[in-house]
Amino acid sequence: MSMETLEFTHIILSGCCIPAALYLGWLLTETRYSLAAKRRLFDRKPFSCRPCLTFHFGWILSGLAALVIDDLPFFVSGAIASFFVWIVLEIENRSKIKK
């Protein structure tokens, strides 16, 4: 692959992994598709916790994308970004509980 194609692929994948993780985390914890509501097996963390599930989807999707493009630094940056997203969602979740 040329360098321009590789850069374009990085931009597209990095723009998809975290938003997809955020969407899946929301969808599977806070809607009628909630895993915890469907089965008792999933009524525990990380399946019932939006920040936790989003974090796990984030690093898994980043890992899969890194495998596809064969780039370990992409996985590391995706895992770090997933951790920061987890921190933000955890703070948001705690502020909801206090109100």
ZIFENVEN-V299791 format. One line per field, one symbol per residue. ss: DSSP state (A for helix, B for strand, O for the rest). psi: psi as a letter, one per 20 degrees, with the letter a starting at -180 (. if undefined). A space follows every 50 residues. Layout:
BEGIN
ss: ???
psi: ???
END
This chain:
BEGIN
ss: OOAAAAAAAAAAAAAAAAAAAAAAAAAAAAOOOOAAAAOAAAOOOOOOOA AAAAAAAAAAAAAAAAAAAOOAAAAAAAAAAAAAAAAAAAAAAAAAAAO
psi: qrhgggggggggghihgghhggghgggjhjaijphhhgqhhjlrqjhjog gghggghghghhgghhggjloghggghhhghhghhggghgggghhhhh.
END
